[in-house]
Amino acid sequence: MDSPKLKTSLKPGQELLSDELEKAAGILRCFDATFSSIKLYPADNPAAKKSIDSLYERMTEFLDEYEELVVSVGEFSFSYKGEILFQEEEKENSLPFFFFKDGLRQLSFHEGLKKSELKDFFELIREESTLSLEDSDIVNTLWAKDFAHIRYFAIDEFLDTDIGRGGEIGSVDKKEFSKGSITLTADDKIDLYKRSIALGLQLNLDLKEEEDNKSLEDFNLPYHVAAACQGETPELKLMLSEFREMPPMVAMVNMLFEILFLEERLDQFSATLNVLNQCYKEIVHKSNFALASLILGRIQELKDMFQGQNEEKEKSLEIVLQNSKGESFIASLRKIFLDGQIKDYDSFFQYLRLIGPSAFPIVGDIWEYSKDPFLLEEASAFLHELGPKDLNSFIKTASVTRASLTKEIVVILGRIGGKKILPYLISLADLKHKAIRLEIIHALSKIKDKTANQILMKFLSDEDEEVRTRAAMNLKYLGDKTTLNQVIQLAQEKDFKSRSKHEKKAILSFLANTKNGEVIALLGSILKKWSIFSMSKQNETRLCAVSALRTMATPKAVDIIMEGTKIRNKMIRRACKLALKKIANKDKPNQTQTSEQSV
């Protein structure tokens, strides 16, 4: 079955509608996701509220721009302006069929729609969806409610004969249920046998046997059905009433979990778990991640209950959990996302959190391929939340082909901080993307460690000037003689003066903070050096040396600056005099403060 999707081909002359169609399609997908959410959760549940809020926001933006949204209702599809934008052909889950079966052919939403009105509308269709096909009538219910900004068109005297029906339903003698046995025809036996095989159950049923009367006790089911006692009738009625209010698949899942909890025989436990696992895979394949999350969470709860009590059951449940995190399962989830089959991303991310770090590749795909701000925000929240819990798996998501994602990973590593992130930053330092290297430098700026300095030193030889400058600005002197000598050697290179002013100033500032005598001598030689070639760059370097000497402010540094006041170059002399004045003011803070106050 194809998943609901937006048709990409437009008729001639409809190119201008593409943006409008895309917005309408997004609303219809969100409309269906909200319907799924309110069927699964009560109205006051945060997930249900968030779904309605999200739909209302999309709907309001659309109505503000286009004034109305008029949706044509087909048997299994929604259309807008002649284009089928949403399709779901499985009638049990089909929202179009839910409206179509009662004769509704057009549903429209108009400007001025209020959130309370939309919420009441969904509460109304939720109540109707719990009724049987014969009892529900959405058209009459909408007529009685009379919404101000929600309108519809329906066919009078609509007959629902043959719509959505898979065949004639045979009659059943209800009196037979009280006897604990049922009468099966040959066709019944064949159908029952096929269904049992599909569910992974082996029924002890002889298809060639001509006897029509067969007791339920003869079936090798993973549970036992007995005739009801008269005193159990009220309890059974209550159970059946609650059961009928649930969506069919939810009811089946609940039943399977009850069997797993009560079943003592290991072979029947395994058979039932196999059925549940097949249901679980089908639910994931159909993108029902709210129910998939429920199943995965309850399997974990059941495993915890059996811990230390039944090793075999615990092991069987753990296998199901691990398979949900395996490469093949993750690959199938990736395909579901890339094919555009996901309707409810809130439930999807809830499900991915249960899977844990194994879901990093899928979230990476969302980050790289999605342009939806909401999805990017969800993906970022997921990475920030789970990345620190498994750094090894987290870092494997980074790659040179995923520059944007890799940069975000480095941002998260920087927020984690500490020495433990250094090996991961080293592994990414060779990537050629400039933004990633700059982010690595920013992460290293918060770490005082020799290894961090070593990575920054590597960046001092980078081909990009901004990267070299940022690296020099974030170097920290930790008494490491090797690092100091490497930077001194860099400043002594012939082409050092050709570097940018900011880069030279950053390198010399690092040297100045060491207060090293060898550095003072180097700065003095730079200050005195002049040449008729590249005079502008040379003087720029000399001014950077004056600034570094002023930072050092040692007696020897002051002497060199005083000698600089006698240099023939007027610009250098003025810079040296200003440096001496600032050093003097720094040494007399109280006097400076008093003079400033008097002014």
Phi, psi and omega per residue, in radians:
M1 nan 2.267 3.099
D2 -1.262 2.507 3.123
S3 -1.425 2.763 3.095
P4 -0.992 2.304 -3.119
K5 -2.717 2.876 3.106
L6 -1.539 2.244 3.077
K7 -1.309 2.295 -3.034
T8 -1.569 -0.321 -3.115
S9 -1.518 2.289 -3.134
L10 -1.981 2.628 3.095
K11 -1.264 2.758 3.111
P12 -0.953 2.334 3.115
G13 1.558 -0.042 -3.090
Q14 -1.822 0.151 -3.088
E15 -1.016 -0.598 -3.117
L16 -1.205 -0.295 -3.126
L17 -1.535 -0.099 -3.000
S18 -0.978 -0.743 -3.135
D19 -1.154 -0.735 3.122
E20 -1.137 -0.729 3.128
L21 -1.127 -0.710 -3.136
E22 -1.110 -0.720 3.113
K23 -1.153 -0.725 3.127
A24 -1.116 -0.719 3.124
A25 -1.100 -0.698 3.102
G26 -1.079 -0.687 3.106
I27 -1.133 -0.734 -3.112
L28 -1.183 -0.640 3.061
R29 -1.144 -0.740 3.113
C30 -1.156 -0.621 3.098
F31 -1.043 -0.807 -3.141
D32 -1.176 -0.697 3.129
A33 -1.117 -0.671 3.111
T34 -1.143 -0.710 3.096
F35 -1.059 -0.758 3.108
S36 -1.103 -0.682 -3.101
S37 -1.181 -0.772 -3.093
I38 -1.279 -0.372 3.038
K39 -1.285 -0.551 -3.047
L40 -1.559 -0.614 -3.069
Y41 -2.006 2.677 3.017
P42 -1.176 2.836 -3.013
A43 -1.063 -0.563 -3.092
D44 -1.544 0.093 3.124
N45 -1.246 2.422 -3.127
P46 -0.990 -0.642 -3.136
A47 -1.136 -0.738 3.127
A48 -1.156 -0.746 3.128
K49 -1.086 -0.741 -3.126
K50 -1.135 -0.654 3.124
S51 -1.099 -0.795 -3.138
I52 -1.163 -0.701 3.110
D53 -1.053 -0.767 -3.132
S54 -1.118 -0.761 3.123
L55 -1.125 -0.745 -3.122
Y56 -1.090 -0.675 3.124
E57 -1.114 -0.801 3.109
R58 -1.103 -0.777 -3.098
M59 -1.100 -0.758 -3.119
T60 -1.101 -0.763 3.115
E61 -1.051 -0.727 -3.138
F62 -1.160 -0.810 -3.101
L63 -1.175 -0.590 3.081
D64 -1.090 -0.564 -3.091
E65 -1.573 -0.707 -3.019
Y66 -2.013 -0.035 3.045
E67 1.314 -0.641 -3.140
E68 -2.627 2.683 3.057
L69 -2.148 1.866 -3.095
V70 -1.844 1.964 -3.064
V71 -1.866 2.192 3.042
S72 -1.511 2.344 -3.050
V73 -1.831 2.031 3.020
G74 -1.719 3.119 -3.096
E75 -1.075 -0.679 3.138
F76 -2.335 0.403 -3.073
S77 -2.623 2.748 2.979
F78 -1.976 2.394 3.119
S79 -2.183 2.674 3.077
Y80 -2.424 2.118 -3.125
K81 0.918 0.749 3.057
G82 1.483 -0.062 -3.125
E83 -1.890 2.245 3.048
I84 -1.282 2.019 -3.080
L85 -1.866 -0.289 -3.114
F86 -2.558 2.417 -3.115
Q87 -2.556 2.328 3.089
E88 -2.597 1.885 -2.992
E89 -1.683 -0.014 3.065
E90 -1.515 1.839 -2.900
K91 -1.060 -0.517 -3.118
E92 -1.152 -0.496 -3.118
N93 -1.950 0.053 -3.007
S94 -1.472 2.012 3.071
L95 -1.210 -0.709 3.069
P96 -1.010 -0.755 3.141
F97 -1.106 -0.614 3.127
F98 -1.005 -0.691 3.107
F99 -1.419 -0.730 -3.016
F100 -1.105 -0.648 -3.031
K101 -1.062 -0.453 -3.128
D102 -1.720 0.155 3.065
G103 1.703 -0.006 -3.124
L104 -1.269 2.218 -3.066
R105 -2.075 -0.246 3.129
Q106 -2.630 2.373 3.135
L107 -2.280 2.238 -3.082
S108 -2.312 2.546 3.112
F109 -2.113 2.404 -2.994
H110 -2.165 2.743 -3.118
E111 -0.963 2.408 -3.080
G112 1.794 -0.050 3.127
L113 -0.967 2.306 -3.138
K114 -1.800 2.657 -3.108
K115 -1.085 -0.681 3.136
S116 -1.088 -0.609 3.118
E117 -1.171 -0.756 3.125
L118 -1.155 -0.688 3.118
K119 -1.114 -0.758 3.111
D120 -1.106 -0.656 3.129
F121 -1.066 -0.778 -3.131
F122 -1.252 -0.581 3.082
E123 -1.131 -0.640 3.134
L124 -1.149 -0.830 -3.099
I125 -1.290 -0.422 3.051
R126 -1.133 -0.800 3.134
E127 -1.098 -0.713 -3.139
E128 -1.178 -0.592 -3.094
S129 -1.215 -0.338 3.129
T130 -1.410 -0.229 -3.131
L131 -1.494 2.826 3.072
S132 -1.220 2.870 -3.138
L133 -1.023 -0.623 -3.119
E134 -1.255 -0.593 -3.042
D135 -1.533 -0.496 -3.065
S136 -1.412 2.556 3.071
D137 -2.658 1.619 -3.047
I138 -1.179 -0.520 -3.129
V139 -1.153 -0.858 3.121
N140 -1.089 -0.651 -3.138
T141 -1.158 -0.741 3.099
L142 -1.129 -0.681 3.117
W143 -1.074 -0.734 -3.125
A144 -1.185 -0.605 -3.084
K145 -1.338 -0.680 3.063
D146 0.970 1.174 3.116
F147 -1.206 2.580 -3.094
A148 -1.337 -0.642 -3.026
H149 -2.094 0.206 3.069
I150 -2.169 2.098 -3.080
R151 -2.214 2.866 -3.094
Y152 -2.593 2.835 3.022
F153 -2.264 2.250 -3.115
A154 -2.306 2.715 3.113
I155 -1.499 2.269 3.120
D156 -1.210 2.622 3.080
E157 0.867 0.780 -3.098
F158 -1.287 2.310 3.118
L159 -1.808 2.255 -3.095
D160 -1.702 0.349 -3.119
T161 -1.087 2.301 3.065
D162 1.200 0.049 3.123
I163 -1.490 2.048 3.092
G164 1.306 0.032 -3.099
R165 -1.566 2.455 -3.108
G166 -1.671 0.011 -3.140
G167 2.634 3.025 -3.100
E168 -1.292 2.389 3.131
I169 -1.644 2.154 -3.114
G170 -1.250 2.829 3.123
S171 -1.433 2.640 -3.121
V172 -2.251 2.314 3.073
D173 -1.464 1.848 -3.055
K174 -1.106 -0.429 -3.123
K175 -1.146 -0.431 -3.104
E176 -1.173 -0.443 -3.085
F177 -1.113 -0.601 -3.075
S178 -1.236 -0.254 -3.096
K179 -1.543 -0.126 -3.118
G180 1.354 0.196 3.125
S181 -2.526 2.746 3.125
I182 -2.316 2.731 3.129
T183 -1.713 2.149 -3.096
L184 -1.946 2.364 2.991
T185 -1.477 3.008 3.115
A186 -1.062 -0.704 3.118
D187 -1.155 -0.652 3.098
D188 -1.039 -0.755 -3.103
K189 -1.113 -0.738 3.136
I190 -1.106 -0.784 -3.137
D191 -1.109 -0.729 3.135
L192 -1.138 -0.686 -3.138
Y193 -1.135 -0.772 3.140
K194 -1.087 -0.725 3.139
R195 -1.144 -0.667 -3.138
S196 -1.145 -0.687 3.105
I197 -1.124 -0.722 -3.138
A198 -1.099 -0.561 3.135
L199 -1.546 -0.020 3.123
G200 1.446 0.256 3.141
L201 -1.816 2.542 3.099
Q202 -1.902 1.938 3.138
L203 -1.628 2.390 3.129
N204 -1.432 1.270 -3.023
L205 -2.236 2.089 -3.118
D206 -1.556 1.926 -3.076
L207 -1.200 -0.406 -3.097
K208 -1.506 -0.206 -3.103
E209 -1.203 2.319 -3.066
E210 -1.539 -0.190 -3.113
E211 -1.204 2.188 -3.104
D212 -1.454 -0.441 -3.048
N213 -1.556 2.024 -3.056
K214 -2.312 2.199 -3.135
S215 -1.372 2.511 3.097
L216 -1.083 -0.445 -3.120
E217 -1.198 -0.307 3.129
D218 -1.368 -0.184 -3.102
F219 -1.539 2.406 3.136
N220 -1.532 1.110 3.120
L221 -1.505 2.740 3.110
P222 -1.355 0.289 3.040
Y223 -2.703 2.917 -3.056
H224 -2.068 2.313 3.118
V225 -1.924 2.187 3.130
A226 -2.113 2.823 3.107
A227 -1.156 2.483 -3.080
A228 -1.333 2.443 3.007
C229 -1.407 2.740 -3.066
Q230 -1.110 -0.600 -3.114
G231 -1.246 -0.281 -3.106
E232 -1.502 -0.165 -3.014
T233 -0.957 -0.856 -3.137
P234 -1.037 -0.753 -3.137
E235 -1.105 -0.726 3.136
L236 -1.128 -0.689 3.116
K237 -1.080 -0.729 3.126
L238 -1.124 -0.773 3.132
M239 -1.082 -0.773 -3.130
L240 -1.139 -0.649 3.123
S241 -1.102 -0.800 3.119
E242 -1.146 -0.669 -3.103
F243 -1.108 -0.697 -3.090
R244 -1.227 -0.387 3.132
E245 -1.349 -0.289 -3.139
M246 -1.460 2.614 2.944
P247 -1.042 2.526 -3.050
P248 -0.935 -0.760 -3.098
M249 -1.189 -0.650 3.094
V250 -1.116 -0.729 3.127
A251 -1.092 -0.719 3.135
M252 -1.138 -0.754 3.127
V253 -1.078 -0.774 3.102
N254 -1.036 -0.732 3.130
M255 -1.092 -0.755 -3.136
L256 -1.120 -0.658 3.116
F257 -1.196 -0.644 3.087
E258 -1.102 -0.712 3.119
I259 -1.121 -0.778 3.138
L260 -1.058 -0.662 -3.124
F261 -1.201 -0.655 -3.042
L262 -1.587 -0.419 -3.025
E263 -1.194 2.214 3.140
E264 -1.713 -0.482 -3.120
R265 -1.366 2.234 -3.037
L266 -1.159 -0.673 -3.111
D267 -1.136 -0.702 3.122
Q268 -1.295 -0.560 3.043
F269 -1.061 -0.784 -3.132
S270 -1.142 -0.695 3.133
A271 -1.110 -0.763 3.134
T272 -1.167 -0.712 3.119
L273 -1.104 -0.606 3.095
N274 -1.132 -0.704 3.092
V275 -1.107 -0.804 3.130
L276 -1.053 -0.728 -3.129
N277 -1.111 -0.690 3.109
Q278 -1.163 -0.707 3.065
C279 -1.069 -0.763 -3.128
Y280 -1.043 -0.786 3.137
K281 -1.125 -0.702 3.137
E282 -1.168 -0.671 3.124
I283 -1.115 -0.740 3.094
V284 -1.138 -0.743 -3.139
H285 -1.041 -0.576 3.139
K286 -1.556 0.143 3.062
S287 1.137 0.464 3.064
N288 -1.589 1.352 -2.996
F289 -1.381 -0.318 3.040
A290 -1.129 -0.817 3.126
L291 -1.253 -0.625 3.097
A292 -1.079 -0.687 3.095
S293 -1.118 -0.719 3.119
L294 -1.049 -0.792 -3.124
I295 -1.117 -0.826 -3.092
L296 -1.100 -0.728 3.120
G297 -1.127 -0.698 -3.114
R298 -1.299 -0.520 3.038
I299 -1.111 -0.721 3.106
Q300 -1.122 -0.730 3.116
E301 -1.090 -0.753 -3.140
L302 -1.135 -0.695 3.098
K303 -1.076 -0.747 3.121
D304 -1.102 -0.616 3.127
M305 -1.156 -0.625 -3.109
F306 -1.481 -0.120 -3.077
Q307 -1.053 2.203 3.137
G308 1.369 -0.072 -3.122
Q309 -1.954 -0.719 -3.133
N310 -2.500 1.728 -3.040
E311 -1.125 -0.668 -3.092
E312 -1.165 -0.777 3.117
K313 -1.135 -0.745 3.134
E314 -1.053 -0.725 3.139
K315 -1.145 -0.731 3.132
S316 -1.084 -0.741 3.127
L317 -1.176 -0.646 3.133
E318 -1.135 -0.631 3.111
I319 -1.068 -0.748 3.107
V320 -1.081 -0.753 -3.139
L321 -1.105 -0.768 -3.119
Q322 -1.190 -0.635 3.110
N323 -1.106 -0.509 3.111
S324 -1.227 -0.259 3.136
K325 -1.909 0.039 -3.101
G326 -1.269 2.865 -3.064
E327 -1.072 -0.747 -3.102
S328 -1.143 -0.681 3.132
F329 -1.190 -0.735 3.112
I330 -1.105 -0.663 3.108
A331 -1.100 -0.677 3.119
S332 -1.184 -0.653 3.072
L333 -1.119 -0.702 3.126
R334 -1.075 -0.721 3.126
K335 -1.133 -0.702 3.113
I336 -1.040 -0.735 3.127
F337 -1.183 -0.855 -3.083
L338 -1.139 -0.490 3.115
D339 -1.429 -0.044 3.104
G340 1.270 0.530 -3.067
Q341 -1.550 -0.178 -3.041
I342 -1.390 2.227 -3.119
K343 -1.735 -0.660 -3.012
D344 -2.141 1.721 -3.082
Y345 -1.311 -0.412 3.049
D346 -1.059 -0.863 3.128
S347 -1.173 -0.604 -3.133
F348 -1.095 -0.806 -3.137
F349 -1.235 -0.548 3.034
Q350 -1.073 -0.729 3.122
Y351 -1.149 -0.755 -3.134
L352 -1.107 -0.571 3.102
R353 -1.145 -0.580 3.080
L354 -1.209 -0.612 3.086
I355 -1.201 -0.646 3.066
G356 1.529 -2.661 -3.062
P357 -0.991 -0.394 3.109
S358 -1.080 -0.320 -3.113
A359 -1.518 0.011 -3.128
F360 -0.932 -0.766 -3.126
P361 -1.047 -0.669 -3.140
I362 -1.194 -0.768 3.127
V363 -1.112 -0.597 3.054
G364 -1.077 -0.706 3.085
D365 -1.094 -0.749 3.129
I366 -1.064 -0.756 -3.129
W367 -1.092 -0.732 -3.053
E368 -1.366 -0.692 -2.952
Y369 -1.745 -0.348 -3.065
S370 -1.550 2.483 3.058
K371 -1.914 0.044 -3.130
D372 -1.367 2.076 -3.123
P373 -0.986 -0.630 3.127
F374 -1.085 -0.778 -3.132
L375 -1.176 -0.684 3.108
L376 -1.105 -0.686 3.106
E377 -1.137 -0.745 3.110
E378 -1.129 -0.743 3.137
A379 -1.112 -0.731 3.119
S380 -1.099 -0.767 3.122
A381 -1.071 -0.695 3.121
F382 -1.099 -0.830 -3.114
L383 -1.122 -0.728 3.136
H384 -1.165 -0.587 -3.104
E385 -1.348 -0.785 -3.010
L386 -1.754 -0.339 -3.140
G387 -0.945 -0.870 -3.125
P388 -1.118 -0.295 -3.078
K389 -1.409 -0.345 3.129
D390 -2.666 1.426 -3.047
L391 -1.137 -0.581 -3.130
N392 -1.104 -0.829 3.096
S393 -1.180 -0.637 -3.100
F394 -1.082 -0.800 -3.055
I395 -1.239 -0.420 3.122
K396 -1.191 -0.322 3.131
T397 -1.283 -0.406 -3.113
A398 -1.313 2.561 3.066
S399 -2.874 2.843 -3.115
V400 -1.170 -0.443 3.138
T401 -1.428 -0.191 3.121
R402 -2.065 1.158 -3.019
A403 -1.078 -0.800 -3.110
S404 -1.101 -0.785 3.124
L405 -1.130 -0.742 -3.123
T406 -1.109 -0.670 3.088
K407 -1.081 -0.740 3.125
E408 -1.117 -0.642 3.105
I409 -1.101 -0.728 3.119
V410 -1.143 -0.675 3.076
V411 -1.000 -0.789 -3.131
I412 -1.160 -0.702 3.084
L413 -1.057 -0.711 3.117
G414 -1.090 -0.629 3.116
R415 -1.256 -0.553 3.069
I416 -1.163 -0.838 3.070
G417 1.178 -3.090 3.105
G418 1.466 2.964 -3.082
K419 -1.170 -0.408 -3.054
K420 -1.153 -0.337 -3.128
I421 -1.538 -0.173 -3.057
L422 -1.042 -0.782 3.118
P423 -1.023 -0.594 -3.122
Y424 -1.300 -0.626 3.082
L425 -1.184 -0.645 3.102
I426 -1.074 -0.711 -3.111
S427 -1.154 -0.371 -3.114
L428 -1.787 -0.128 -3.007
A429 -1.144 -0.400 -3.100
D430 -1.510 -0.095 3.139
L431 -1.123 2.448 -2.979
K432 -1.428 -0.209 -3.081
H433 -1.264 2.134 -3.056
K434 -1.031 -0.771 -3.095
A435 -1.060 -0.597 3.118
I436 -1.200 -0.759 -3.128
R437 -1.127 -0.692 3.097
L438 -1.120 -0.664 3.127
E439 -1.197 -0.612 3.076
I440 -1.105 -0.756 3.114
I441 -1.059 -0.729 3.122
H442 -1.096 -0.701 3.103
A443 -1.128 -0.670 -3.128
L444 -1.246 -0.409 -3.088
S445 -1.086 -0.379 -3.089
K446 -1.635 0.018 -3.034
I447 -2.029 2.130 3.053
K448 -1.663 1.666 -3.067
D449 -2.761 2.570 -3.127
K450 -1.118 -0.628 3.121
T451 -1.126 -0.677 3.086
A452 -1.071 -0.724 3.091
N453 -1.093 -0.654 -3.137
Q454 -1.112 -0.693 3.104
I455 -1.159 -0.738 3.127
L456 -1.128 -0.637 3.108
M457 -1.090 -0.645 3.102
K458 -1.086 -0.643 -3.139
F459 -1.271 -0.288 3.105
L460 -1.161 -0.288 3.114
S461 -1.820 0.218 -3.102
D462 -1.137 2.695 -3.133
E463 -1.284 -0.323 -3.101
D464 -1.723 2.291 -3.083
E465 -1.113 -0.737 -3.120
E466 -1.111 -0.671 3.110
V467 -1.113 -0.783 3.128
R468 -1.075 -0.743 -3.099
T469 -1.149 -0.799 3.133
R470 -1.087 -0.689 3.127
A471 -1.098 -0.777 3.137
A472 -1.122 -0.670 -3.127
M473 -1.136 -0.455 -3.059
N474 -1.825 0.078 3.021
L475 -1.149 2.502 3.127
K476 -2.196 2.315 3.140
Y477 -1.449 2.031 -3.088
L478 -2.032 0.422 -3.124
G479 1.360 0.212 -3.105
D480 -1.459 1.941 -3.076
K481 -1.166 -0.603 -3.118
T482 -1.107 -0.813 3.134
T483 -1.105 -0.760 -3.137
L484 -1.031 -0.834 -3.110
N485 -1.114 -0.639 3.138
Q486 -1.140 -0.683 -3.128
V487 -1.277 -0.677 3.080
I488 -1.045 -0.762 3.126
Q489 -1.083 -0.647 3.112
L490 -1.115 -0.720 -3.115
A491 -1.256 -0.330 -3.129
Q492 -1.588 -0.115 -3.124
E493 -1.131 2.643 -3.044
K494 -1.095 -0.649 -3.087
D495 -1.576 0.187 -3.118
F496 -1.041 -0.683 -3.105
K497 -1.159 -0.357 -3.113
S498 -1.367 -0.212 -3.133
R499 -1.259 2.923 -3.106
S500 -1.215 2.787 -3.132
K501 -1.028 -0.769 -3.102
H502 -1.139 -0.674 -3.138
E503 -1.185 -0.784 3.129
K504 -1.113 -0.719 -3.138
K505 -1.129 -0.679 -3.141
A506 -1.148 -0.734 -3.133
I507 -1.172 -0.806 -3.124
L508 -1.207 -0.536 3.079
S509 -1.144 -0.697 3.062
F510 -1.043 -0.793 3.137
L511 -1.100 -0.671 -3.119
A512 -1.100 -0.627 -3.119
N513 -1.198 -0.230 3.120
T514 -1.374 -0.371 -3.106
K515 1.001 0.483 -3.060
N516 -1.480 2.444 -3.125
G517 -1.109 -0.652 3.125
E518 -1.117 -0.578 3.116
V519 -1.201 -0.691 3.123
I520 -1.047 -0.743 3.124
A521 -1.101 -0.711 3.120
L522 -1.092 -0.797 -3.136
L523 -1.121 -0.639 3.101
G524 -1.120 -0.723 3.137
S525 -1.173 -0.623 3.109
I526 -1.165 -0.682 -3.107
L527 -1.130 -0.649 -3.071
K528 -1.465 -0.307 -3.043
K529 -1.312 2.368 3.047
W530 -2.572 2.804 -3.108
S531 -2.748 2.586 3.119
I532 -1.348 -0.273 3.082
F533 -1.626 2.407 -3.136
S534 0.896 0.774 -3.065
M535 -1.039 -0.674 -3.116
S536 -1.088 -0.827 3.135
K537 -1.162 -0.624 3.141
Q538 -1.146 -0.797 -3.141
N539 -1.154 -0.610 3.077
E540 -1.059 -0.713 3.127
T541 -1.185 -0.677 3.131
R542 -1.127 -0.673 3.100
L543 -1.141 -0.635 3.076
C544 -1.132 -0.622 3.107
A545 -1.162 -0.698 3.092
V546 -1.047 -0.793 3.134
S547 -1.058 -0.700 3.136
A548 -1.189 -0.702 3.112
L549 -1.120 -0.692 3.088
R550 -1.087 -0.656 3.097
T551 -1.113 -0.716 -3.136
M552 -1.171 -0.851 3.049
A553 0.943 0.451 3.039
T554 -1.391 2.825 3.119
P555 -0.920 -0.742 -3.138
K556 -1.152 -0.685 3.119
A557 -1.136 -0.687 3.119
V558 -1.116 -0.691 3.130
D559 -1.072 -0.723 -3.132
I560 -1.161 -0.673 3.114
I561 -1.144 -0.690 3.123
M562 -1.102 -0.655 3.066
E563 -1.139 -0.548 3.131
G564 -1.173 -0.405 3.116
T565 -1.206 -0.168 -3.130
K566 -1.795 0.020 3.141
I567 -1.191 2.575 -3.052
R568 -1.177 -0.540 -3.103
N569 -1.216 2.075 -3.042
K570 -1.074 -0.707 -3.106
M571 -1.122 -0.675 3.140
I572 -1.226 -0.723 3.125
R573 -1.042 -0.789 -3.127
R574 -1.111 -0.684 3.132
A575 -1.127 -0.685 3.131
C576 -1.180 -0.728 3.120
K577 -1.112 -0.729 3.115
L578 -1.130 -0.653 3.111
A579 -1.119 -0.751 3.118
L580 -1.099 -0.697 3.142
K581 -1.111 -0.740 -3.137
K582 -1.185 -0.624 3.085
I583 -1.135 -0.729 3.136
A584 -1.112 -0.760 3.133
N585 -1.140 -0.602 3.124
K586 -1.185 -0.596 3.131
D587 -1.316 -0.309 -3.129
K588 -2.182 1.175 -3.069
P589 -1.118 -0.680 -3.092
N590 -1.165 -0.709 3.138
Q591 -1.159 -0.722 3.136
T592 -1.100 -0.717 -3.120
Q593 -1.134 -0.680 -3.119
T594 -1.152 -0.759 -3.128
S595 -1.130 -0.645 3.130
E596 -1.160 -0.636 -3.130
Q597 -1.212 -0.644 -3.130
S598 -1.174 -0.615 3.084
V599 -1.146 nan nan
